[in-house]
Amino acid sequence: MHWERKLPPATAVTIYDLKPRFQALLRPLARALYDAGVTANQVTLAACLVSVALGVVLCLSAQHRVLFLLLPPWLFLRMALNAIDGMLAREFGQRSNLGAFLNELTDVVSDAALYLPFAFVLQFGWLEVVGVIFLAALSEMTGVVAVMIGASRRYDGPMGKSDRAFVLGALALVIGFGGPPQSWQQLIFPSIALLLCVTISNRVRRGLVEAAAKGSA
C-alpha cells in the first residue's frame, strides 16, 4: 500500500491549501518573468528587501497610522512573489541549494520585519508581538526539520504564513483607517500565539506520522 494512504486526514485547514489555484493565476506572469531573464533567487531577495524596508518605515513612523494601509497590499503581493519564485524554481529549472536557503531564511526575516511594527502601536504589547515573531519562526523551522527525518516540508495550519498574513493584514486595515483601540484587539496576538503553538504541534505530529509511514513502506 502506498505510504500516503496511511496518513491521517488533515486536521487544520489553512489558506495555504488554496495555493494551487493561486499559482494557476500567476503562471503567465511567472513565464513572462522567466522570458525576461528574472531568476527565482532575484524574486526571493527582492521580496525580502521590500519587506524589511516597509517594516523599518512603519516602525519609525508608527504614529502615522495611515501608513499601515501599505501593509495589506504588500502582504498579498508578497504571497504572490513567494508563489512565483517557487514556480520559477520548480517549473523553469531554477532550483538551487542557495535558493533553498534563501527561500526559508528570507521568509523568517520578512515575517519579523512586517510583524514588528505592531509593537509600536499602543494597544499591543512588545511581549505579545515578539512572542508571535518567535513562534512564527519556530513553526517554519518545524516545517523544515520534517524534511530531515524523511517527511515532506510541512505546511500544516491552522496558523501558517498565509493565515498570519490574512489576520495581520486585516488588523493593519483597522489601524490604518484610524479605528479607535478596542479591548478585543488585545486578544489578537495572544490568539495568534496560541494557534501557532497548535500549528507547531500539528507539524511535528504529522511529520512524525509521515516519516514513519515512509519508513515502513
C-alpha positions in Angstrom: 0.0 0.0 0.0 1.3 3.4 -0.9 2.5 5.3 2.2 0.3 8.4 1.6 -2.8 6.3 2.2 -1.6 5.7 5.8 -1.6 9.3 6.7 -4.5 10.6 8.8 -6.7 13.3 7.2 -5.5 16.9 7.8 -7.0 18.3 11.0 -6.4 22.0 10.3 -7.4 23.9 7.1 -5.1 26.7 6.1 -5.1 29.3 3.4 -2.0 27.6 2.1 -4.4 24.9 0.7 -5.6 27.5 -1.9 -2.0 27.8 -3.3 -2.5 25.6 -6.4 -5.3 27.8 -7.6 -3.3 30.9 -6.8 -0.4 29.6 -8.7 -2.5 28.9 -11.7 -3.5 32.5 -11.9 0.2 33.6 -11.6 1.7 31.1 -14.0 1.5 33.5 -17.0 3.4 36.2 -15.0 6.0 33.6 -14.0 6.5 32.7 -17.6 6.9 36.4 -18.5 9.5 37.0 -15.8 11.4 33.9 -16.9 11.4 35.1 -20.5 12.7 38.5 -19.3 15.6 36.7 -17.5 14.4 37.1 -14.0 15.5 34.3 -11.6 13.8 32.8 -8.6 16.5 33.9 -6.3 16.1 37.5 -7.5 12.4 37.4 -6.8 13.1 36.0 -3.3 15.6 38.6 -2.4 13.5 41.5 -3.8 10.5 40.4 -1.7 12.7 40.3 1.4 14.3 43.7 0.8 11.0 45.4 0.3 9.5 43.7 3.4 12.4 44.9 5.5 12.2 48.4 4.1 8.5 48.6 4.7 8.9 47.2 8.2 11.6 49.9 9.0 9.4 52.7 7.7 6.4 51.5 9.7 8.5 51.1 12.9 9.9 54.6 12.5 6.5 56.2 11.6 4.1 54.1 13.6 2.4 57.3 14.9 1.2 57.9 11.3 -1.4 55.1 11.4 -2.4 55.6 7.7 0.9 54.1 6.7 -0.3 50.7 8.0 -2.6 50.7 4.9 0.5 49.8 2.9 0.8 46.5 4.7 -2.3 44.6 3.4 -1.5 45.0 -0.3 2.2 44.2 0.3 1.3 41.1 2.3 -0.8 40.0 -0.7 1.9 40.9 -3.2 4.5 39.1 -1.1 2.4 35.9 -1.2 2.2 36.3 -5.0 6.0 36.7 -5.2 6.6 33.7 -3.0 4.4 31.6 -5.3 6.2 33.0 -8.4 9.7 32.2 -7.1 8.6 28.7 -6.3 7.2 28.3 -9.8 10.4 29.7 -11.4 12.4 27.2 -9.4 10.3 24.1 -10.0 8.8 24.7 -13.4 11.6 26.6 -15.1 14.6 24.7 -13.9 15.9 27.2 -11.5 16.2 25.0 -8.4 19.4 25.5 -6.4 20.8 24.8 -3.0 21.3 28.5 -2.5 17.7 29.1 -3.4 16.5 26.6 -0.7 18.4 28.5 1.9 17.2 31.9 0.7 13.6 30.7 0.5 13.4 29.7 4.1 15.7 32.4 5.7 14.2 35.4 3.9 10.7 34.3 4.9 11.6 34.4 8.5 13.4 37.7 8.2 10.5 39.2 6.2 7.9 38.0 8.7 9.8 39.5 11.6 10.2 42.9 9.8 6.5 43.0 8.9 5.2 42.0 12.3 7.4 44.2 14.5 5.7 47.5 13.6 2.6 46.3 15.6 4.7 46.5 18.7 4.8 50.3 18.2 1.0 50.6 18.3 -0.2 51.4 21.8 -2.8 48.7 22.2 -0.3 45.9 21.6 2.5 44.9 23.9 6.1 44.2 22.9 6.0 40.8 24.6 3.0 39.6 22.6 4.4 40.8 19.3 7.9 39.5 19.9 6.4 36.2 21.1 4.4 35.8 17.8 7.6 36.6 15.8 9.5 33.9 17.7 6.7 31.3 17.4 6.3 32.1 13.7 10.0 31.4 13.1 9.8 28.3 15.2 6.8 27.0 13.2 8.7 27.4 9.9 11.7 25.7 11.4 9.5 22.8 12.5 8.2 22.5 8.9 11.8 22.4 7.6 13.0 19.9 10.3 10.4 17.5 9.0 12.5 17.1 5.8 15.4 16.0 8.0 13.5 13.0 9.3 12.3 11.9 5.9 9.0 13.6 5.7 7.9 16.4 3.3 8.2 20.1 4.1 5.2 20.6 6.5 2.8 23.5 5.9 0.1 22.4 8.3 -2.1 25.0 9.9 -4.1 26.5 11.5 -1.7 29.5 11.6 0.6 29.2 8.6 2.3 32.0 6.9 -0.6 32.8 4.6 -3.1 32.7 7.6 -0.9 35.1 9.5 -0.7 37.5 6.6 -4.5 37.5 6.3 -5.1 38.2 10.0 -2.4 40.9 10.3 -3.4 42.4 7.0 -7.0 42.8 8.3 -5.7 44.3 11.5 -3.5 46.7 9.6 -6.6 47.9 7.8 -8.3 48.7 11.1 -5.3 50.6 12.3 -4.8 52.4 9.0 -8.3 53.6 8.8 -8.0 55.2 12.3 -10.2 52.8 14.2 -10.1 53.5 17.9 -8.3 51.0 20.1 -10.7 48.2 21.2 -10.4 45.7 24.0 -10.7 42.8 21.6 -7.6 43.9 19.8 -5.5 43.0 22.8 -6.5 39.4 22.3 -5.3 39.2 18.7 -1.6 38.5 19.3 -2.1 36.0 22.2 -4.6 34.2 20.0 -2.2 34.1 17.1 0.5 32.8 19.5 -1.9 30.0 20.8 -2.7 29.0 17.2 1.0 29.0 16.3 1.6 26.5 19.2 -1.2 24.3 17.7 0.5 24.7 14.3 3.9 23.6 15.6 2.3 20.6 17.3 0.4 19.6 14.1 3.6 19.9 12.0 5.6 17.8 14.5 2.9 15.2 14.8 2.1 14.8 11.1 5.8 14.9 10.2 6.4 12.0 12.5 3.5 10.1 11.1 4.6 10.7 7.5 8.2 9.7 8.2 7.1 6.6 10.0 4.8 5.7 7.1 7.6 6.2 4.6 10.0 4.1 6.7 7.5 1.2 6.8 6.6 1.3 3.1 
